[in-house]
Amino acid sequence: MSVHKEVKKVTTHTLQEMKNSGRKISMLTGYDFSMARIIDEAGIDVILVGDSASNVMAGHETTLPITLDQMIYHGSSVVRAVQRALIVVDLPFGSYQGNSKEALNSAIRIMKETGAHAVKMEGGSEIIESIKRILTAGIPVMGHLGLTPQSIYKFGTYVVRAKEEEEANRLIEDAKALEQAGCFAIVLEKIPASLATQVAKTVQIPVIGIGAGNGVDGQVLVVHDMLGINNEFNPRFLRKYRNLHNEMLGAFTEYIRDVQSGDFPNEKEQY
């Protein structure tokens, strides 16, 4: 009789314990069943079903075009693959800004229709009302400060945020406000490392960085970027762990050659 080993699921509580004990949190994006299954098998703590699917899965220039329905499709695909990781789904642009009732409805749809464990929202004090409303429904919220890609047209560029003292101070205040509102964690994107370290020390909740240095409680990268599937994206904060672009290109080229030469399928590969 095979003994089924019980997988200990990662929860928001697990992440808090990790911060408290100084263990770093690892997080990657995932958008589909096959990829998420491998990421989860590796032992990742958090899978973010990011609105970056708009860029890497759909080829849009920004994250703005992706819809709530599309995020739900990606979210449910990931949930079906995962046994251990905490799954967080991005609330897409236009599904929560400026209207806390709509924000709540969007978050409820994500939780009901995907089976994910939490939602992520970009912004600070300006979305606090929406965050509080979602939390009253018992839905965990992860915050996101610094470079918030849904506000790209406001910034006009993807450069490092909060280099000026005024913006840095506002970011610290926003982080405190998110913690006070009840967020279980905060992502800090593309801000000076010293500021990110300061934020991680100021708030009690876990702080996960992307391009925010090593003084935070964890890291997140877009899986297609760290695997080197996208060759055109090379920011300083990205470490490419593989060059899958070349690996895949090689496999496809060989396949084409073998089909054209008649080598594939061979005798053993037919009925």
C-alpha positions in Angstrom: 0.0 0.0 0.0 1.5 3.3 -1.0 1.4 6.0 1.7 0.2 9.3 0.2 2.5 12.0 1.6 0.6 15.0 2.8 1.8 18.2 1.2 2.0 21.1 3.6 0.4 24.0 1.9 2.0 27.5 2.1 -0.4 30.0 3.6 -0.3 33.7 4.4 0.5 32.6 7.9 3.5 30.6 6.6 4.9 33.7 4.9 4.6 35.7 8.1 6.4 33.0 10.1 9.1 33.0 7.4 9.7 36.7 7.8 9.7 36.4 11.6 12.4 33.7 11.5 14.4 35.3 8.8 13.8 32.7 6.1 13.6 34.2 2.6 10.4 33.9 0.5 10.7 32.8 -3.2 8.0 33.8 -5.6 7.7 33.3 -9.4 4.9 34.2 -11.9 2.9 31.4 -13.5 0.1 31.6 -16.1 -0.6 28.1 -17.3 -1.1 24.5 -16.0 2.1 22.9 -17.3 4.5 25.6 -16.2 2.9 26.1 -12.8 3.1 22.3 -12.1 6.9 22.4 -12.5 7.3 25.6 -10.5 5.3 24.1 -7.7 7.2 20.8 -7.8 10.4 22.8 -7.4 9.1 24.0 -4.0 8.4 27.7 -4.7 6.6 29.5 -1.8 4.3 31.8 -3.9 3.1 31.7 -7.5 1.8 35.0 -8.7 -0.7 34.8 -11.6 0.5 38.2 -12.8 -1.1 40.6 -15.1 2.3 40.4 -16.8 0.5 37.6 -18.7 -0.7 40.6 -20.8 2.9 41.0 -22.0 4.4 37.5 -22.0 1.4 35.4 -22.9 -0.6 37.8 -25.1 2.1 40.1 -26.5 0.7 43.4 -25.4 3.1 46.3 -24.7 1.6 47.0 -21.3 -0.4 45.2 -18.6 -3.4 47.4 -19.2 -5.3 45.4 -21.8 -5.7 42.2 -19.9 -9.3 41.6 -18.6 -10.7 40.2 -15.4 -12.0 37.2 -17.4 -8.6 36.5 -18.8 -7.0 36.7 -15.4 -9.6 34.2 -14.1 -8.7 31.9 -17.0 -5.0 32.0 -16.2 -5.7 31.8 -12.4 -7.8 28.7 -12.7 -5.3 27.0 -15.0 -2.5 27.6 -12.4 -4.7 26.4 -9.4 -5.4 23.1 -11.2 -1.6 22.4 -11.3 -0.5 23.4 -7.8 -0.4 21.4 -4.6 1.8 23.4 -2.3 2.4 27.0 -3.2 0.3 30.0 -2.2 -1.4 31.3 -5.3 -1.9 35.1 -5.7 -3.9 36.6 -8.6 -3.4 40.1 -9.9 -6.5 42.3 -10.0 -6.2 43.8 -13.5 -6.3 47.4 -14.5 -9.8 48.9 -14.3 -11.2 46.2 -12.0 -10.7 48.0 -8.7 -9.5 51.6 -9.1 -11.8 54.3 -7.9 -14.7 52.1 -7.0 -14.5 49.9 -3.9 -17.8 48.0 -4.7 -16.4 47.0 -8.1 -13.1 46.1 -6.5 -14.9 43.8 -4.1 -16.9 42.2 -6.9 -13.7 41.6 -8.9 -11.9 40.0 -6.0 -14.9 37.8 -5.2 -15.0 36.6 -8.8 -11.3 35.8 -8.8 -11.6 33.8 -5.5 -14.8 31.9 -6.6 -13.9 31.2 -10.2 -10.2 30.4 -9.8 -9.8 28.8 -6.4 -6.8 31.0 -5.7 -5.8 32.1 -2.2 -5.3 35.9 -2.5 -5.4 38.9 -4.8 -2.7 41.5 -5.5 -3.4 45.2 -6.1 -1.2 48.1 -7.2 -1.2 51.4 -5.2 -1.1 52.9 -1.8 -3.4 55.4 0.0 -5.5 55.9 -3.0 -6.8 52.3 -3.0 -7.0 51.8 0.7 -10.8 51.9 0.7 -11.0 49.1 -1.9 -8.4 47.0 0.0 -10.4 47.3 3.3 -13.6 46.4 1.5 -12.1 43.3 0.0 -10.6 42.3 3.3 -14.0 42.5 5.0 -15.0 39.6 2.7 -12.2 37.5 4.1 -10.1 37.8 1.0 -6.3 38.2 1.6 -4.7 41.1 -0.2 -1.1 41.6 -1.3 0.0 45.2 -1.9 2.3 46.5 -4.6 4.3 49.7 -4.5 7.1 51.4 -6.3 7.0 50.9 -10.1 3.3 50.0 -10.6 3.1 48.9 -14.2 -0.7 49.6 -14.4 0.2 53.3 -13.9 2.8 53.3 -16.7 1.1 56.1 -18.6 1.2 58.3 -15.5 4.9 57.6 -15.0 5.6 57.7 -18.8 8.6 55.4 -18.3 9.7 52.2 -16.6 12.6 53.9 -14.7 13.4 53.3 -11.0 10.9 54.9 -8.7 11.2 56.8 -5.4 14.7 58.1 -5.9 13.6 61.6 -4.7 13.1 62.0 -1.0 9.4 63.1 -1.4 8.4 60.0 -3.3 10.5 57.8 -1.0 8.7 59.2 2.1 5.3 58.7 0.4 6.3 55.1 -0.4 7.1 54.4 3.3 3.8 56.0 4.4 1.9 53.9 1.8 3.6 50.7 3.0 2.5 51.5 6.6 -1.0 52.3 5.3 -1.2 48.9 3.5 0.0 47.1 6.6 -2.5 48.9 8.8 -5.3 48.2 6.3 -4.6 44.5 6.7 -2.5 43.5 3.7 -0.6 40.2 4.4 2.5 41.2 2.2 3.8 43.9 -0.1 5.7 43.7 -3.4 8.2 46.5 -4.0 9.2 47.0 -7.6 12.2 48.8 -9.0 13.1 51.1 -6.1 16.5 51.8 -4.5 17.8 48.9 -2.4 18.3 51.1 0.7 14.7 52.3 0.6 13.4 48.8 0.2 15.4 47.6 3.1 14.1 50.4 5.2 10.5 49.5 4.3 11.1 45.8 5.1 12.3 46.9 8.6 9.5 49.4 9.1 6.6 47.1 8.5 5.9 43.8 10.2 4.5 42.0 7.1 6.6 40.3 4.5 8.1 42.5 1.7 8.9 40.9 -1.6 11.2 42.7 -4.0 11.7 42.8 -7.8 14.6 45.1 -8.6 14.6 46.2 -4.9 17.8 44.7 -3.6 18.6 42.0 -1.1 17.4 43.7 2.2 13.8 42.5 1.7 12.0 39.3 2.8 11.8 37.6 -0.5 12.1 37.9 -4.3 9.9 37.6 -7.3 10.7 37.3 -11.0 8.7 36.7 -14.2 9.3 33.1 -15.1 9.7 33.7 -18.9 12.4 36.3 -18.1 14.4 34.2 -15.6 14.3 31.2 -18.0 15.6 33.4 -20.9 12.5 32.7 -23.1 12.3 36.5 -23.7 15.5 37.6 -25.2 14.7 41.3 -25.6 14.1 42.1 -21.9 17.4 42.6 -20.0 17.0 44.9 -16.9 19.7 45.1 -14.3 17.6 43.2 -11.7 17.1 40.1 -13.9 19.2 37.0 -13.4 18.7 34.6 -16.3 19.0 31.1 -15.0 18.8 29.4 -18.4 18.7 30.4 -22.0 15.6 28.5 -23.0 15.1 30.7 -26.1 18.2 29.0 -27.7 17.3 25.6 -26.3 13.8 25.7 -27.7 14.9 27.2 -31.0 17.4 24.3 -31.4 14.7 21.7 -30.7 12.3 23.2 -33.2 15.0 23.5 -35.9 16.0 19.9 -35.4 12.3 18.8 -35.6 11.8 20.7 -38.9 15.0 19.2 -40.3 14.0 15.6 -39.3 10.5 16.0 -40.8 11.9 17.4 -44.0 14.6 14.6 -44.3 12.0 11.9 -43.6 14.0 10.8 -40.5 11.0 11.5 -38.2 9.1 9.3 -37.6 11.4 6.3 -37.8 10.4 2.6 -37.7 10.2 2.6 -33.9 8.0 5.7 -33.9 5.1 4.3 -36.0 2.4 1.7 -35.6 
